[in-house]
Amino acid sequence: MDIINNAYVSDKYQYTMGKSYLECGKQDQIAVFNLFYRKAPENNNWAVVSGTEEVIEMVLALGSEPEEFYEKFLPGDEYKAFRKYLSTMKFTGDVYCMREGEIAFPNQPIVTVVGPMIQAQVLETPMLCILNHQMAVATKASRVCRSTDHPVSEFGSRRAHGPWAAVYGGKAAQIAGCASSSNILTGAFNGVPSTGTMAHSFITSYGSTVEGEHKAFQDYIRTHKGENLILLIDTYDTLRCGVKNAIRSFKEAGIDDNYAPGYGIRLDSGDLAYLSQEVRRILDEHGLTKCKIFATNGLDEYLITDLERQGARIDSYGVGDAIATSKAAPCFGNVYKLVQVDDEPVIKRSEDKIKLINPGFQITWRISAQDSVKGNRIDGYVFKADVSCLRGDPMDLALQHGKTVTVRDEFDSFKTKTFEEGAYEARPLQHQVIAGGVRVAPKHTLLQKKQFYKDNLHHFSPSETRLINPHYYKVDISDALYDTKMGIIGKLLKEIEDFEI
């Protein structure tokens, strides 16, 4: 199969709608679509943004296929004119995105697309495919990494839902705090090293004997001396031969606490709390006090938390399928909804209250202020509230210029918070990345994205980032957005009440 053009990892109905738009003369209407999620997985307050770089690449790849390509899924003379239209249809609109590594709350636009109706419509499925996967992985990786102060490595490629998921999942996991990924393409594409040790098969290839384990360790050290050395010690018996053969092999090769690249052992089975304590004792007794203990074996944030509660002597963790598949919540809930046509805000009203959306072309501001009660955070500022506005509305303009603003709770008008001029800072969360079909966003390295996430995380209070029952963070909408939303609903309900056939 040829390399997949991600712009066409789509659903048929995006294109059946497109044909109708074209034949009804609606193709040049300017549509505004928002991509957002309604509820974070696993009772998180928030989610970590990853995948917007691939979204930009996907949008710019639209319209790069010849006319005969479209005949494969739009056959027949009735689609001939539409196929011709699609073969020359490049994206000519604007795209606004949150940065990778941003922390996003429900209903905030993670991506906003502004462009001709057909162009904007057909982006829905590929955009959701990219962001639902990467944000699920990033958000889970964030949870796992927040469960410990020790490094966490992602190595779930073998469990990932396909090659594409393995590569970009490794990237998403590192943005959200993982120290490294085992996937070699993740490393190669992002300019960072991939990490790896050895499998049990390497040891059993020397024969299932204690001396065979020793020989395997000797050869591995000899062929990787000068690199970080990690020996897997649970192939036969962790305490009675594995750790002893590791100590023996390290000492024979002159590897000790002065070995600059670092060295250690890996535990992959059994009672990790008990074994790590015993292995630490044995290593220390033999003078290998800087030999690190790396633990794997079906770990997630709950098991890691419990291991540390039990006093495990583990220096770093390897986590596979829990991160790579976001195992506890594998389906992330981003949606892509039309919120404005030309200059008219529109809304989707459903039988389910949670599916009510915010209309119009929006921007979200994050307000921060000094707060000594919540501790000494980066530069002394703590994130206090997010507010989504209609672009150009009074709240948006006031925040742009640092004027006094009062934020009201959407569901309880008596709950308000006033931020006085000069006593707060505000920054927009969405930034223009494509203008008139041309990329205008700078590119950031994986390490820059990771640092951006880390800085964001440290601006929240600890109570808002805890794993269990996190404290509420204020997320609201401007008065103008609220009034627009309620106005559309009120008018629609009146029409429904009066409707007859």
N, C-alpha and C positions, 0 to 999 in steps of 0.2 A: 504494500500500500504506500502511496505517496505520503509525504509529510502532511499532516492535517493542518488546514488553514482554520485557526480557531474562530474566525469571524463567521464560519458556517457550521459550527457545532450548534445547530439550531433546531427548532421545531417547525414542522410544516405550517402550522397555523400562522406563524409570523409572516409567511410569504403569501398565504391565501388572503390574509388581511391586506397585505401590501398590494395585491392585484386589485382588490376592491377600492383601496385608497386611490390608486392610479386611475382607474376607469371612472371614478366619481369626481375626479378633479381635486382631490384633497392632498395630493402628494407634496404640495408646496406650503401647506399649513405648517406653522412653526409649533412644534410640540415640545413640552418640557416634561421629562420623565425623571422621577426620583427612584433611586435604589436605596432601600433601607431595610431594617429588620424590626420586628414587633416585640420579640421577647428573647432575651439571651439564654443560652443553654445552661443547664445545671444550676439554675437559680443564681447565675452571675448577675451582678448589676450591669455589666457592660461586656463588650467584645473588643478584640484587637483586630485592627484593619490590616489585611495583607491581600495582595492581588491586584491593586490598582495599576501597578506597572504593566502587568500582563493585559489588563483592560485597555490601556492606552495602545499597546501594540496590536491588540485585536481590532480596535476601532479603526486604526489606520490601515489595516489589511482588508477592510471592506471594499468590494468592487475590484478585486485584483484577479478575478477568474474570467475566462473567456465565455462567450455566449453558450457554447455547447455544454459547459459545466452545468448550467442551470436546467438543461433539458433532462438531466438525470433524475431530478426530483420535481420538475415542473414540465412534464411532457405534454405534447398535443398542440394543435394550432391555436387553441383558445388562450394559451400562455405565450404565444410567440412575441407579441408586442411587449409583454411584461419581461420576458427573458432579455430582450434587447435593452430595455430600460435598466435592468439590473447589471448588465455587463459593463455599463459605463457609470454606474452609480457609486461614486466615492463619497465618503462622509465629508460634509461641508460645514457642519455646525460646530458647536462649542461643547466642551466637557469640563465639569468641575468635579474634583475628587478630594476626599480626605487623604492625607499622606499615609503611606505604609508605616505602621508603628503607632498610628493614632489610636486613641481609646474612644470608642463610639458607643453611644447609648441608644436605646430603642427609639424609632421613628425619626432619627436624625438622618438627613441625606448623606449617604456615604459617597454616592456618585449622582450627579445631576447631568442629564443629557439635554441639550437645547439644539434642535435641528429640524429639518424638514421631516414630516410625519413618517414616511416610509423608512428613511435612514435611521431615525431614532427607534422605530418599532422593532426592526429586525435585529437590533443589538441586544434585546432583552435576554434571550436564552443563553447565548455565549457569555454574556456579562455575569449572569447569575451562576452559571456553571463554574466560572473562575472564582468568583468571590465567595460563593457558598462553601466551596471546598477549602480555600485557603484560610478563611476566617474561622471555620470550624477547627482546623488544626492549630492556628495561632492562638485562639482563645483557650483551647485545651492545654497547649504548651505553657501558656501563661499561668494556668492553674497549677500545673505540675511544678513549674519553676518557683512559684510563690510558696510551695509547701516546704521548701528547704533553703538553707543558705549555701548549700554545696552545689557544685556544677552539675547540670543535667545534660546528657548527650542524647540526641534523637537518632534512633537507628531502626526505624520501622518500615524500611523500603519493601521488605519481603511480605509485609502485611498490607501495604498500601493498595488502594483500589485502582491499580494500573500504573504503568511507567510514568505517565504525566503527573499523577498524584504523588508518586514517590519523590520526584525531582522538586516540584513546587511545594510539597508538604515539608520537605526538609528546609526549604527557604523560609516558609511561614513560621516554622518552629523556632528557628534561630532569631527571627525578628522579635518573637515574643519571649525571649530569654534563654533558649537552649544554647549551651556553650559551643556545640558543634553538631554536625550531621555525619552519618556514615556514608551517605549517598555521594558517589564521586562526581556525578553530573551537577548536583547542587553546588558542590564546591567549585567545580570548573566554571560553571556559568556565573558564579557570584564572586569569584576571585578570592575564595577562602579555602583553607585546607579541609579535606575530609578526614575522618578519624576511623580507626579500626584496630582490632587486636588479632585474635585467632579464634577458630572454631574447635569444637571437640574433635572434629574429623582430622585436623592437623595432628593432634596427639595420638589418636587411634591409628593413624597411618603408620606409626612406628611400632605397631603391635600392642596388644592389650596387656602390657606388663608395666610394673613400676619402673623398671629401667628404661622401657620405651618412652615413658613420660619424661624421664630425665633427659634422654637423648633429644626428644622434641624440643624441650626448653633450651637445651644447649644450642641446637641448630638455629632456633628462632633468634636467640640473643646474638649469635655470631653473624647472622645475615641481616640484622637490623640494628647493630651497635651504632650509636650516634643518634638514634631516634629515641622517642619515648617508648619504653618497653613495658608491656602489660602481659603477664602470663596467666592463663586460665587454669585454675587449680582444682576444679571439682569433677574432673573426668572419671576418676576412680574413687578417691576418698580424700576429701578436703584436708582434714587434720592429720591423718595418719601417713599420707604420702604426698599429697598435692603441695601443701605449703612447704613441706620439708624439701621436696625436689626443687621448688622455686628458690628457696634460700640457698641450697647447694649449688644450683646453676648460676645464680647471681654472683655468688662468692668466687666460683671458679673463673668467671669472666671478668672479675674485678669490678663488678657493679655494686656500689654501696651508696651511702648518703651523699657522697661527693659527686655522683653522676649527674651532670648538669641537665641533660634532657628530661630527667625524671624517670621513675620506674615504679612498678606496682604489680598487684595481682587482681584477678577478677573472680568474683563469686557469682555463680549462675544457678544455684539450686540450694534447697535445704532451708533451714532456719537462719535467715540472713542476720538477724540480730545476734543470736548466739554465736554463729560461725565468725562473724566479723569481730566480735569481742575476743574470741579465742585466737583467731589469726593475728589480731593486733598484738596480743600478749606474746605469741610465739615469735613474731617478727622483731618485736622490741627486745626480747631476750637474746636474739642473735645480732643485735646492733643495727638492724635495718629500720631505724625509727622514722625515716622519711619515705619508706616504701608505702605507696598509696593503696587503698582498698577501694576497688571499683565494683559496684553491685548491679546486677541485672536480674531478670526473671519475672516478667509479668507485672512490672511496677506501675503505679499511678500515684496521684497526689495523696490518696488516702493511705495507701500502704507505706509510702515514704514518711508521712506524718507519724504513723504508728511505729515504724522502725526507729525513728528518732526519739519518740516517747519512751521506747524500751532501752534506750542507751546504745543503739547500734554504733559501731566504730567505722562508719562508711564515709569515704572522702568524696566520692562522686557517684552519680547514678547514670545508668543507661535505660532509656524508656523507649519501647517499640510501639506496639499496636495501640496502646492507650492514647498516644499522641498522633501517630500516623493516620489512624482511622477516626480520631476523636471518638473513641470506642463507646463512651457513655452517652454521647449525643452526636451521632454521625451525620445527622442532617441539619445543617444550619438554615435559618429561616429568612434569608434575604428575599425581598420581593421588589418588583420593578413596576411602578404605577405612574400612569399619566396624571399630571397635576395641573397642567395648563395647556390650552390650545390658543395660539396667537396671544392675545392679551387677556384671555378669559380663564380664570382659575376654575378647575373642575375637580370633582370629588367622586370617590367610590363609597357608597353607603351599602352596608351589608346587614344581613340578619345577625351576624356576630359583631358585637360592639368593638372587639379588639381590632377588627378589620377596617374601622373608620380611619381615613387617612387625612393628612394635612394638605390642603390645596395650595397652588401657587408656586412661584419661583422663589426658593428659600435660601437663606444662609444661616449658619449656626455660629453663635459666638460663645466662647468659653471665658468666663469671668474669674479672675483670681484676685486675692487680696491677702494682706498680712494676717496671720492668725497664730499668736503665740500659744494658744490653748492646744492646738493640734500638733505642736512640735515644730522643730526647726527643719523645714523642708528646703529644697533647692531655692536659692536666692531669697529665702524667707517667705515666699508666696505659696499659698495653698489654693487649689481649684475650689471655687465656691458654688458655681452654678453654670449651667448651659441654658441658652435661650435661642430658639429658632425663630427667625423673623422672615417676613416678606422682604425681599431686597428693596431697599429704598424706603421702607416704612419708618415711622418715628423712632422706634426702638433701635432699628438698624443704624440710623443716622446718629442717634445719641451715643451708641456704643462706639461708632467710628471715631467720634470726636471726644470721647471720655467724659461725657456729660452725666449728670445724676440720672439714674434709672431705677425704676421699681419693677421687680419681676413678680408676677402673680401666678399662683398655682392654677393650672387649667381647670382643675376639678373642685377647688375650694378657694373662692375669691377672697376669703378672710386671711389666707396664708400668703403673706407678701414678704419680700426682702428688698430693701433699698440699698443701692451702692452709690455713695456720694462721689461727686467729681473730685478727682485727685487722689482718691483712696482705693482705687482698683485698677487693674489692667484687664484688657479683653483682646482676644485674638480670634480671627475667623478660622473655622475648622475645614472649610472647603476652599480649594484653590483651583484656579483655571489651569488646566493641563493641555487642552486643545482649543485653539481659536481659529475659526474659519477653516477647519479641517487640517490645521497644521499644529504640530506639537510645540508647546511653549513652556512646558515644565522642565526644570532641571532634572537630571538623573542623580539618584543617590545610591551609594554603595550599600551592600548588606550591613556592614558595620555601622554606617550612619543611620540606617533605618532602626537597627537594634538599639543604638544609643538614644534615638528619638523616643522610642517606646519606653526605655528605662527612665528617661527624664520625665516623661508624662506620668508614669506610674508613681514616681516619687513626689509629684505635686498633689496627689490625692492623700487624704488622711489614712492612716493604717486601718481604721475601722471600715473604710470604704473598699479596701483591697483584700480583706480577709476572705477566706474560702467559704466559711459557713456563716449564713445570715449576715451578709455585708450590710453596713449602714446605708441608709437611703442617701443618694446624691441628688441635688435639686436639678431637674430637667424640665424646662417649661417652654412655652411659645409666647410670642409677643401678643399684645392686645389686638393689634391689627390683623394678625394671622388668625387669632381666635374669632374675631368678629367676622372675618371673611368666611371662615369655616362654618360658623353658626348661621350666617346669612344664607349660604348655599343650601344648608340642610333645611332651614326653615322654609325657604321658597320651594324646595323639592317636596317636602312633606305636605305643603298646602296643595301642590299640584296632584300629588298622589291621592289626597283626601277627596279632591274634586273630580278625579279621573273616572270616566265611565266609557263603556262601549255600546 
